[in-house]
Amino acid sequence: MADVDLSTAESSYVTLLDARQKPRSAAADLIRALRTKTQNNGKQPREVEVVQADAWLAICALSKSLDADSETASEVWSRAISRTEEWRNLLD
């Protein structure tokens, strides 16, 4: 299970980095898919669940901003990337 979670965290992190370089509509599509991919399953240790939830919430905020706002602040991108990196590092 941990290998699957690490793979998910790693691929999510890479997707975020890639999406940041894409045009807005392409980035929104990539990030929207991460909302489902990064949800907690409730089967991990509490520490992992909390860090994963932080990443998921930051990804959801980024997705919402990409879908609703005319511009997305760099802080929103940075938060999603850093929270996902923390999740990945915890599992590594």
N, C-alpha and C positions, 0 to 999 in steps of 0.2 A: 504493500500500500504506500509506503513512504517513497518508493521509486516513482510511482505514478504521480504522487503529489509533487515531488521535486520536478518531474517532467512537466507537469502543468504549470508550476510556478515559473520554471525556466522559459517555457514557450510563451507564457503570458508576458514576461519581462521583455523578451526579444520582440514580441508583437508590439508592445508599447513603444519601444525604441524605434521600430520600423514605422509605425503609424505616425509618429511625430514628424517624420520627414515627408509624409504623403500629403497630397491635396486634402482639404478638409472633408469632402464627401467620402473619399476612400478611407481616411482615418476613422471617420465616424462608423463606417461599416465594420472595420476591424475591431474597434473598441466595443461596439455594441455586442459582438459575439463573445467578448471576454466576460461580459456581465454574467452569463450563464456558466461559462467555463470555470470561473473562479469562485463560485458560491461554495459555502461550507457544506459539508455533508454530515457534520455532527459526530463524526467517528474518530476525530483526532484528539490528541492531548489538548487540554485547555489553552496552553501557551500557543500552540499552532493555530487553534481555532481563532484566538483573539487577533493574532498577526494576520492571518488570512482574511478575517473580517475587515480589518483596517484596509487591506489591499483592495478588497471587493468594494468597500464603500468609496474609496478614492477613484476606482475605475468607474463606478456608477456615476459619481459626480462629474468625471471627465466626459463620459458618454452623454450625460444630460446637457452639459455645456456645449459639446459638439453639435448636438441635435437642436438646441434651442437658442443659443447665443450667436451673435454675429462674429464674435471673436472669443477665443478661449485663452485665458490668462496663462502665462508660462508657469505660474505657481500651481495651477490645477494639473498641468502635465507633470510637473516635477513631483507633486505629491503622489500621484498614481504610480509613477515610475519608482520613487523611493520606497513606498509602502510595499510594492511588489518585490522589489529587490530585498527588502527586509524579510519578507516571507520566504523567498528563495534561499537566502542565506541561512535562515533558521533551519531549513530542511537539509541543507548541504552538509 
